[in-house]
Structure formats: C-alpha cells, structure tokens
Amino acid sequence: MTKRLLMSFRNADGNRVSLSVDDPRDDITDAEVKAAMQTVLTQNIFDSKGVDLVEIVDATIVETTKTDLNVEA
C-alpha cells in the first residue's frame, strides 16, 4: 500500500492546484499539514504557471492498494 498527502490550493486565477508528498508520516497531524500549507503560501514557495498560490482549499491522505493479477497465457 502506498500513501500520498495531497494538498490543494487555489491560485490567483481561481484555478485549483495540487501538491503531493509521497509517504507522509503515519502520525502527521492536521495542524502540521495546515502549517506547512500556510508556509507554502506566505513564503510564496511555488507558483502555478507563473501565477501565485493564494488560498488553501483542502488536504487529504490517499492510500492506494495494488493487487497484481495473473494474466499470463
């Protein structure tokens, strides 16, 4: 199983932009994620095609399970 932290922002053009982090800590808290997202905004760390990120939208942790299927001839 893989885990990914997906953080979504709104840019100055009103478009939704997502950043992801693979394998976040199991004990990461909402407050830690919010603080990291706020830092991205206040320090203007990333932009989206030259457009600043201006608003936090949401954050989720996505867990993916992979099941291999035997389809050999």
C-alpha positions as CSV (number, residue, x, y, z in Angstrom):
1,M,0.0,0.0,0.0
2,T,1.2,3.5,-0.8
3,K,0.3,6.7,0.9
4,R,0.3,10.2,-0.5
5,L,-0.5,13.5,1.1
6,L,-2.5,15.7,-1.4
7,M,-2.6,19.4,-0.6
8,S,-4.9,21.6,-2.7
9,F,-4.6,25.3,-3.2
10,R,-6.4,28.0,-5.3
11,N,-4.2,30.2,-7.4
12,A,-4.7,33.9,-8.2
13,D,-6.6,33.0,-11.4
14,G,-9.1,30.9,-9.3
15,N,-7.8,27.6,-10.5
16,R,-7.2,24.6,-8.2
17,V,-3.6,23.4,-7.9
18,S,-2.4,20.3,-6.1
19,L,0.9,19.4,-4.5
20,S,1.6,15.9,-3.3
21,V,4.0,14.3,-0.9
22,D,4.7,10.6,-1.0
23,D,4.8,8.5,2.2
24,P,3.8,11.1,4.8
25,R,4.4,10.1,8.4
26,D,1.7,7.9,9.9
27,D,1.3,10.3,12.8
28,I,1.1,13.6,10.9
29,T,-1.5,16.0,12.3
30,D,-4.0,18.3,10.7
31,A,-2.2,21.2,12.4
32,E,1.2,20.2,10.9
33,V,-0.3,19.9,7.4
34,K,-2.1,23.3,7.8
35,A,1.1,24.9,9.0
36,A,3.1,23.5,6.0
37,M,0.4,24.7,3.6
38,Q,0.4,28.2,5.2
39,T,4.2,28.3,4.8
40,V,3.8,27.5,1.1
41,L,1.5,30.5,0.8
42,T,3.3,33.0,3.0
43,Q,6.8,32.2,1.6
44,N,5.5,32.1,-2.0
45,I,7.4,28.8,-2.4
46,F,5.5,27.6,-5.5
47,D,3.5,29.1,-8.3
48,S,1.3,27.6,-11.0
49,K,2.5,28.5,-14.4
50,G,3.7,31.9,-13.1
51,V,0.5,32.5,-11.0
52,D,0.8,32.7,-7.2
53,L,-1.0,30.3,-4.9
54,V,-3.3,32.4,-2.7
55,E,-5.7,30.1,-0.8
56,I,-5.7,26.8,1.0
57,V,-8.5,24.6,-0.3
58,D,-8.1,21.2,1.4
59,A,-5.8,18.3,2.2
60,T,-6.2,14.6,2.1
61,I,-4.2,11.4,2.6
62,V,-4.8,9.0,-0.2
63,E,-4.0,5.3,0.4
64,T,-3.6,3.0,-2.7
65,T,-3.6,-0.7,-2.6
66,K,-2.2,-2.6,-5.6
67,T,-3.3,-6.1,-6.5
68,D,-1.4,-7.9,-9.2
69,L,-3.5,-10.2,-11.4
70,N,-2.1,-13.4,-13.0
71,V,-2.9,-12.9,-16.7
72,E,-0.1,-15.0,-18.2
73,A,-1.1,-17.1,-21.2
